[in-house]
């Protein structure tokens, strides 16, 4: 076998096929119908942990990682629920890495750095399965210690996959070593030893995101429970997709349409106007006028939404509003803005742009200031006027900034600006059809009934998944046309 792996072409193909096969086996054996944790000593375990015969009838003798939370729910064992949820997240990560490696192995696309990318994907796939297997064994030990007896045992599947993944990892490392020698690349450990100070500086950032971004993801489980403080998160009644069904009954299509369309208008019009104003400010030759205009455009950003509500109300109120006073003084009829939904999409977009243009313009203005002045000097020598310079120099060089800001904005395309909508519209039911977004709907529902953490989490999960898909698809489209502008 070692001689086959040493061959230049067939050795690589043999190794990739072997490790891809292990990856496929790992994926299949981690599906819900394969038990990873066995329940033993049932007659002693259930009475000890307080599970009645009726509840025990609904429990299984073997659990996969996928349905291990079912034991937590039906058995009322919230004390091991967090660990079970972490296992589920590790399982999803293992599925992702193994499917990604299988996809790369099937495509077999050669890159300029050889197969190092393929091997890196393979190592991640094997390590993810090993981490899941180790965590599963740890779960068994942890649960038994909490129960005070041997209630769980690890399935032989865990040990079989561990052995296979260790062997596959060794094969990948052997092939990768040859590839690194060929392309004069060094591994991660050597890179860490070489730049250990830089990696040390990354530790606080890593810790910050782990505590504030990744660990809270465990709370996704709220979306599938009818949470109550007595039982806690893990032992609260499991309701499956009922929280999502509640959103569907609340006309989810209309809420999604409003949220997406408003955000598309905010993003596209906002970025275009920010670029235009940044270019206009950059063309001002008088420094004092440039600073003054930039400050004046920036000031609306600091106006609170409560003050914005007062401003809007005094402008568009039916009896005493400024707009209606002007209309009647010119001989026209009063306009009932607060009972006419057609006006509000334009008003909401208008005031959002008014507040955000000055703030967003700063990024584009900084990019323009960073453009080499010699490019403009050369263009002037060639006879280019101001409009030619903007078209052929400024706008092309602003393109990367625009794309990056666009991708960042698309990630929150389902996160409506709650303060803007709530303060401008309030509880005016006449305007809900055109102004209601997911955030305002969930807030209104949770405030008119007992606290529903599950419903709010379900809405947040839906928004996050929707935004994630949009970002991935948009980034893929950009990567196909201009790979240098893609985020990943």
C-alpha positions as CSV (number, residue, x, y, z in Angstrom):
1,X,0.0,0.0,0.0
2,X,2.9,2.4,0.8
3,X,4.3,1.8,-2.6
4,X,1.0,2.6,-4.3
5,X,0.8,5.9,-2.3
6,X,4.3,6.9,-3.4
7,X,3.3,6.8,-7.1
8,X,2.9,10.3,-8.5
9,X,-0.6,9.9,-10.1
10,X,-2.1,6.6,-9.0
11,X,-0.8,7.0,-5.5
12,X,-2.7,10.3,-5.1
13,X,-5.9,8.8,-6.6
14,X,-5.7,5.7,-4.4
15,X,-5.3,7.9,-1.3
16,X,-8.1,10.3,-2.2
17,X,-10.5,7.4,-3.0
18,X,-9.6,5.6,0.3
19,X,-10.1,8.7,2.4
20,X,-13.2,9.8,0.6
21,X,-14.7,6.4,1.2
22,X,-14.0,6.8,4.9
23,X,-15.6,10.2,4.8
24,X,-18.7,8.7,3.1
25,X,-18.8,5.9,5.7
26,X,-18.6,8.5,8.5
27,X,-21.5,10.4,7.0
28,X,-23.7,7.3,6.6
29,X,-22.9,6.0,10.1
30,X,-23.8,9.4,11.6
31,X,-27.3,9.5,10.1
32,X,-30.3,9.3,12.6
33,X,-30.9,5.6,12.1
34,X,-27.5,4.6,13.6
35,X,-27.2,4.4,17.4
36,X,-24.1,6.0,18.9
37,X,-25.2,5.8,22.6
38,X,-26.8,2.7,24.2
39,X,-29.0,2.8,27.3
40,X,-27.9,0.0,29.7
41,X,-29.2,-1.2,33.1
42,X,-32.7,0.1,32.2
43,X,-34.4,-1.5,35.2
44,X,-32.0,0.3,37.6
45,X,-31.5,3.5,35.6
46,X,-35.0,4.7,35.1
47,X,-36.2,4.5,38.7
48,X,-32.9,6.1,39.9
49,X,-33.3,9.2,37.7
50,X,-37.1,9.4,38.4
51,X,-38.5,8.2,35.0
52,X,-41.9,6.6,35.4
53,X,-42.9,3.4,33.5
54,X,-45.2,5.5,31.3
55,X,-42.4,7.8,30.3
56,X,-40.0,4.9,29.9
57,X,-42.3,3.3,27.3
58,X,-41.6,6.2,25.0
59,X,-37.8,6.0,25.3
60,X,-35.4,4.0,23.1
61,X,-32.6,1.6,24.1
62,X,-30.3,3.3,21.6
63,X,-29.9,6.9,20.5
64,X,-28.1,8.6,17.6
65,X,-26.6,12.0,18.2
66,X,-29.5,13.4,16.2
67,X,-32.2,12.3,18.5
68,X,-30.3,12.2,21.8
69,X,-32.2,15.3,22.9
70,X,-35.4,13.2,22.7
71,X,-34.1,11.3,25.8
72,X,-33.4,14.7,27.5
73,X,-36.9,15.9,26.8
74,X,-39.0,12.8,27.5
75,X,-36.9,11.8,30.5
76,X,-36.8,15.3,31.9
77,X,-33.0,15.2,32.1
78,X,-32.2,18.8,31.5
79,X,-28.8,18.5,33.3
80,X,-27.3,16.7,30.3
81,X,-29.2,18.8,27.7
82,X,-26.4,21.3,27.0
83,X,-23.9,18.5,26.3
84,X,-26.4,16.8,24.0
85,X,-27.0,20.1,22.1
86,X,-23.2,20.6,21.7
87,X,-23.0,17.1,20.3
88,X,-25.7,17.9,17.8
89,X,-23.8,21.0,16.7
90,X,-20.6,19.0,16.3
91,X,-22.6,16.5,14.2
92,X,-23.8,19.2,11.9
93,X,-20.2,20.5,11.5
94,X,-19.0,17.0,10.8
95,X,-21.7,16.5,8.1
96,X,-20.6,19.8,6.5
97,X,-16.9,19.1,6.5
98,X,-17.3,15.5,5.2
99,X,-19.8,16.5,2.4
100,X,-17.4,19.3,1.4
101,X,-14.5,16.9,1.2
102,X,-16.5,14.4,-0.8
103,X,-17.5,17.2,-3.2
104,X,-13.9,18.3,-3.7
105,X,-12.8,14.7,-4.1
106,X,-15.4,14.1,-6.8
107,X,-14.7,17.3,-8.7
108,X,-10.9,16.6,-8.5
109,X,-10.1,20.1,-9.6
110,X,-6.4,20.9,-9.8
111,X,-5.3,24.3,-8.4
112,X,-2.1,26.3,-8.7
113,X,-1.1,25.1,-5.2
114,X,-1.7,21.5,-6.2
115,X,-3.9,19.4,-3.9
116,X,-3.1,21.1,-0.6
117,X,-6.6,22.6,-0.5
118,X,-8.1,19.1,-1.0
119,X,-5.9,17.6,1.7
120,X,-6.8,20.4,4.1
121,X,-10.5,19.6,3.5
122,X,-9.8,16.0,4.1
123,X,-8.0,16.6,7.4
124,X,-10.8,18.8,8.6
125,X,-13.3,16.1,7.7
126,X,-11.4,13.4,9.7
127,X,-10.8,15.7,12.6
128,X,-14.4,16.7,12.8
129,X,-15.5,13.1,13.1
130,X,-12.8,12.3,15.7
131,X,-13.9,15.3,17.7
132,X,-17.5,14.1,17.5
133,X,-16.5,10.6,18.5
134,X,-14.4,11.8,21.4
135,X,-17.2,14.1,22.6
136,X,-19.7,11.2,22.4
137,X,-17.5,9.1,24.6
138,X,-17.2,12.1,27.0
139,X,-21.0,12.4,27.0
140,X,-21.3,8.8,28.1
141,X,-18.8,9.3,30.9
142,X,-20.4,12.6,31.9
143,X,-23.9,11.2,32.0
144,X,-22.9,8.2,34.0
145,X,-21.2,10.4,36.5
146,X,-24.3,12.6,36.8
147,X,-26.6,9.5,37.2
148,X,-24.2,7.9,39.7
149,X,-24.3,4.6,37.8
150,X,-23.6,3.1,34.3
151,X,-26.7,4.2,32.4
152,X,-25.1,4.8,29.0
153,X,-22.5,3.0,27.0
154,X,-20.8,4.0,23.8
155,X,-21.7,2.1,20.6
156,X,-19.0,0.2,18.7
157,X,-19.7,2.5,15.8
158,X,-17.8,5.3,17.6
159,X,-14.7,3.2,18.0
160,X,-14.9,1.9,14.4
161,X,-15.1,5.4,13.0
162,X,-12.3,6.6,15.2
163,X,-10.0,3.9,13.9
164,X,-11.0,4.6,10.3
165,X,-10.6,8.3,10.6
166,X,-7.1,8.0,12.3
167,X,-6.0,5.8,9.4
168,X,-7.4,8.2,6.8
169,X,-5.8,11.2,8.5
170,X,-2.4,9.4,8.4
171,X,-2.9,8.7,4.7
172,X,-3.8,12.3,4.0
173,X,-0.8,13.6,6.0
174,X,1.5,11.3,4.0
175,X,0.2,12.5,0.7
176,X,0.2,16.1,1.9
177,X,3.9,15.9,2.9
178,X,4.9,15.0,-0.7
179,X,2.7,17.9,-2.0
180,X,4.3,20.4,0.4
181,X,7.8,19.4,-0.6
182,X,6.8,19.8,-4.3
183,X,5.3,23.3,-3.8
184,X,7.7,24.4,-1.0
185,X,4.9,24.9,1.5
186,X,5.1,24.5,5.2
187,X,2.4,23.4,7.6
188,X,0.4,25.2,10.3
189,X,2.7,24.2,13.2
190,X,5.7,25.7,11.4
191,X,3.8,28.8,10.6
192,X,2.8,29.2,14.3
193,X,6.4,28.7,15.4
194,X,7.5,31.3,12.9
195,X,4.8,34.0,13.7
196,X,3.8,33.0,17.2
197,X,3.5,36.6,18.3
198,X,0.9,37.3,15.6
199,X,-1.1,34.2,16.5
200,X,-0.9,35.2,20.2
201,X,-2.5,38.5,19.3
202,X,-5.4,36.6,17.7
203,X,-6.3,34.8,20.9
204,X,-8.4,37.6,22.4
205,X,-10.4,37.9,19.2
206,X,-10.9,34.1,19.1
207,X,-12.0,34.1,22.8
208,X,-14.4,37.0,22.2
209,X,-16.1,35.4,19.2
210,X,-16.3,32.0,21.0
211,X,-18.0,33.6,24.0
212,X,-20.2,36.1,22.3
213,X,-21.0,34.5,18.9
214,X,-20.6,30.8,18.8
215,X,-21.5,29.6,22.3
216,X,-24.8,31.5,22.3
217,X,-25.7,29.5,19.2
218,X,-26.7,26.7,21.6
219,X,-29.8,28.9,22.3
220,X,-31.2,28.0,18.9
221,X,-32.8,25.2,20.8
222,X,-35.3,27.7,22.2
223,X,-37.0,27.8,18.8
224,X,-38.1,24.2,19.2
225,X,-39.4,24.3,22.8
226,X,-42.2,25.9,24.8
227,X,-39.8,27.3,27.3
228,X,-40.7,27.7,30.9
229,X,-38.4,28.7,33.8
230,X,-39.4,25.8,36.0
231,X,-38.0,23.1,33.7
232,X,-35.3,25.2,32.1
233,X,-34.2,25.1,28.5
234,X,-33.4,21.5,28.1
235,X,-36.3,20.0,30.0
236,X,-39.0,22.3,28.7
237,X,-41.6,20.7,26.4
238,X,-40.3,20.0,23.0
239,X,-42.8,21.4,20.4
240,X,-40.9,20.8,17.2
241,X,-41.9,23.2,14.4
242,X,-44.9,24.7,16.2
243,X,-43.2,28.1,16.7
244,X,-42.4,28.2,13.0
245,X,-46.0,27.3,12.2
246,X,-47.2,30.2,14.3
247,X,-45.0,32.5,12.1
248,X,-46.5,30.9,9.0
249,X,-50.0,31.6,10.3
250,X,-49.0,35.2,10.8
251,X,-48.6,35.7,7.0
252,X,-44.9,35.0,6.8
253,X,-44.8,35.7,3.1
254,X,-46.1,39.2,3.6
255,X,-43.7,39.9,6.5
256,X,-40.8,38.4,4.5
257,X,-41.7,40.5,1.4
258,X,-41.9,43.7,3.3
259,X,-38.7,43.1,5.2
260,X,-36.7,42.1,2.1
261,X,-38.1,44.9,-0.1
262,X,-37.4,47.6,2.5
263,X,-33.9,46.3,3.0
264,X,-33.2,46.1,-0.7
265,X,-34.3,49.7,-1.0
266,X,-32.2,50.7,2.0
267,X,-29.1,48.9,0.7
268,X,-29.2,49.8,-3.0
269,X,-30.4,53.4,-2.7
270,X,-28.3,54.0,0.4
271,X,-25.0,52.8,-1.2
272,X,-25.7,54.7,-4.5
273,X,-26.4,57.9,-2.7
274,X,-23.5,57.5,-0.3
275,X,-21.2,57.1,-3.3
276,X,-22.7,60.1,-5.0
277,X,-22.3,62.3,-1.9
278,X,-18.8,61.0,-1.2
279,X,-17.8,62.0,-4.7
280,X,-19.4,65.4,-4.4
281,X,-17.7,66.1,-1.1
282,X,-14.3,64.9,-2.4
283,X,-14.6,67.3,-5.4
284,X,-15.0,70.4,-3.1
285,X,-11.8,72.3,-3.2
286,X,-12.4,74.5,-0.1
287,X,-11.5,72.6,3.0
288,X,-13.7,74.5,5.3
289,X,-16.7,74.0,3.1
290,X,-15.9,70.3,2.7
291,X,-15.6,69.8,6.5
292,X,-18.8,71.8,7.1
293,X,-20.9,69.9,4.6
294,X,-19.6,66.5,5.8
295,X,-20.5,67.4,9.4
296,X,-24.0,68.6,8.4
297,X,-24.7,65.4,6.5
298,X,-23.3,63.3,9.4
299,X,-25.5,65.0,12.0
300,X,-28.9,63.2,11.2
301,X,-27.2,59.9,12.1
302,X,-27.2,61.0,15.8
303,X,-30.9,61.9,15.8
304,X,-32.6,59.2,17.9
305,X,-35.6,57.4,16.6
306,X,-37.8,58.8,19.3
307,X,-37.0,62.3,18.1
308,X,-37.5,61.1,14.5
309,X,-41.0,60.0,15.6
310,X,-41.8,63.5,16.9
311,X,-40.4,65.0,13.7
312,X,-42.5,62.8,11.5
313,X,-45.7,63.2,13.5
314,X,-45.4,67.0,13.4
315,X,-44.8,66.9,9.7
316,X,-47.6,64.6,8.7
317,X,-50.3,64.9,11.4
318,X,-53.7,65.5,9.9
319,X,-54.9,68.6,11.8
320,X,-51.8,70.5,12.7
321,X,-49.0,68.9,10.7
322,X,-46.7,71.2,8.8
323,X,-47.3,69.5,5.4
324,X,-51.1,69.8,5.7
325,X,-50.8,73.4,6.8
326,X,-48.8,74.2,3.7
327,X,-51.2,72.2,1.5
328,X,-54.3,74.0,2.9
329,X,-52.6,77.4,2.6
330,X,-52.1,76.7,-1.1
331,X,-55.8,75.9,-1.5
332,X,-55.5,72.1,-1.4
333,X,-57.2,69.4,0.6
334,X,-55.7,67.9,3.7
335,X,-53.9,64.5,3.3
336,X,-54.7,61.8,5.8
337,X,-51.2,60.3,5.9
338,X,-51.8,58.0,8.9
339,X,-54.8,56.4,7.3
340,X,-53.3,56.1,3.8
341,X,-50.8,53.2,3.6
342,X,-49.5,54.1,0.1
343,X,-47.4,57.0,1.4
344,X,-45.4,55.1,4.0
345,X,-43.1,52.9,2.0
346,X,-41.7,56.1,0.4
347,X,-41.6,58.0,3.8
348,X,-39.8,55.2,5.6
349,X,-37.2,54.8,2.9
350,X,-36.8,58.6,2.7
351,X,-36.1,59.1,6.4
352,X,-33.9,56.0,6.6
353,X,-31.7,57.5,3.8
354,X,-31.8,60.9,5.5
355,X,-30.4,59.4,8.7
356,X,-27.8,57.0,7.2
357,X,-26.3,58.7,4.2
358,X,-23.8,60.8,6.1
359,X,-22.6,57.9,8.2
360,X,-22.3,55.5,5.2
361,X,-20.6,58.1,3.1
362,X,-17.5,58.2,5.4
363,X,-16.3,54.7,4.2
364,X,-16.6,55.7,0.5
365,X,-15.0,59.1,1.2
366,X,-12.1,57.4,2.9
367,X,-11.7,55.0,-0.1
368,X,-11.6,58.0,-2.4
369,X,-9.0,59.8,-0.3
370,X,-6.9,56.7,-0.6
371,X,-6.8,56.7,-4.4
372,X,-3.4,57.7,-5.8
373,X,-3.5,61.4,-6.9
374,X,-1.1,60.6,-9.8
375,X,-3.9,58.7,-11.5
376,X,-6.0,61.9,-11.7
377,X,-3.0,64.0,-12.8
378,X,-2.3,61.5,-15.6
379,X,-5.9,61.6,-16.6
380,X,-5.9,65.4,-16.7
381,X,-2.8,65.4,-19.0
382,X,-4.7,63.0,-21.3
383,X,-7.5,65.5,-21.5
384,X,-10.0,63.8,-19.1
385,X,-12.5,66.2,-17.5
386,X,-14.0,65.7,-14.0
387,X,-16.7,63.4,-15.2
388,X,-14.3,61.2,-17.1
389,X,-12.1,61.0,-14.0
390,X,-15.1,59.9,-11.9
391,X,-16.2,57.4,-14.5
392,X,-12.9,55.7,-15.3
393,X,-10.9,56.1,-12.1
394,X,-13.1,56.8,-9.0
395,X,-16.0,54.4,-9.7
396,X,-13.9,51.4,-10.8
397,X,-11.7,51.8,-7.7
398,X,-14.7,52.1,-5.4
399,X,-16.1,48.8,-6.8
400,X,-14.3,46.5,-4.2
401,X,-15.6,48.6,-1.3
402,X,-19.1,48.6,-2.7
403,X,-19.1,44.8,-3.1
404,X,-17.8,44.2,0.4
405,X,-20.3,46.6,2.0
406,X,-23.0,45.0,-0.1
407,X,-22.2,41.5,1.1
408,X,-22.1,42.7,4.7
409,X,-25.4,44.4,4.3
410,X,-27.1,41.3,2.7
411,X,-26.2,39.3,5.8
412,X,-28.8,41.3,7.7
413,X,-31.3,41.7,4.9
414,X,-34.0,40.0,7.1
415,X,-33.1,42.1,10.1
416,X,-35.4,45.0,9.8
417,X,-34.6,48.3,11.6
418,X,-37.1,47.8,14.4
419,X,-36.7,51.2,15.9
420,X,-37.4,53.0,12.6
421,X,-40.6,51.1,11.9
422,X,-41.9,51.0,15.4
423,X,-41.4,54.7,16.1
424,X,-42.7,55.9,12.8
425,X,-45.7,53.6,12.5
426,X,-46.4,52.6,16.1
427,X,-49.5,50.5,16.6
428,X,-51.4,51.9,13.7
429,X,-53.1,48.7,12.3
430,X,-54.2,50.5,9.1
431,X,-50.6,50.7,8.0
432,X,-49.5,47.1,9.0
433,X,-50.0,45.7,5.5
434,X,-47.3,47.8,4.0
435,X,-45.1,48.6,7.0
436,X,-45.2,45.4,9.1
437,X,-41.8,43.5,9.2
438,X,-40.8,40.4,11.0
439,X,-39.3,42.3,13.9
440,X,-42.3,44.5,14.6
441,X,-44.7,41.5,14.2
442,X,-42.8,39.3,16.7
443,X,-42.5,42.2,19.2
444,X,-46.2,42.9,19.0
445,X,-47.1,39.2,19.4
446,X,-44.8,38.6,22.4
447,X,-46.0,41.8,24.1
448,X,-49.7,40.8,23.8
449,X,-49.3,37.3,25.2
450,X,-47.2,35.5,27.9
451,X,-43.5,35.7,27.2
452,X,-42.6,33.5,24.3
453,X,-38.9,33.1,24.0
454,X,-39.4,30.2,21.5
455,X,-41.3,32.3,19.1
456,X,-38.7,35.1,19.1
457,X,-35.9,32.6,18.7
458,X,-37.7,30.9,15.8
459,X,-38.1,34.2,14.0
460,X,-34.4,35.1,14.6
461,X,-33.3,31.7,13.4
462,X,-35.4,32.1,10.2
463,X,-33.9,35.5,9.6
464,X,-30.4,34.3,10.2
465,X,-30.7,31.3,7.9
466,X,-32.3,33.4,5.2
467,X,-29.5,36.0,5.4
468,X,-26.8,33.3,5.4
469,X,-28.2,31.7,2.2
470,X,-28.4,35.1,0.5
471,X,-24.8,35.9,1.5
472,X,-23.5,32.5,0.3
473,X,-25.3,32.7,-3.0
474,X,-24.3,36.3,-3.7
475,X,-20.7,35.6,-2.8
476,X,-20.7,32.6,-5.1
477,X,-22.0,34.7,-8.0
478,X,-19.4,37.4,-7.4
479,X,-16.7,34.7,-7.1
480,X,-17.6,33.3,-10.5
481,X,-17.2,36.7,-12.1
482,X,-14.6,38.5,-10.0
483,X,-12.9,36.1,-7.5
484,X,-10.7,38.9,-6.1
485,X,-13.8,40.7,-4.8
486,X,-15.4,37.7,-3.0
487,X,-15.3,37.5,0.8
488,X,-14.5,33.8,0.9
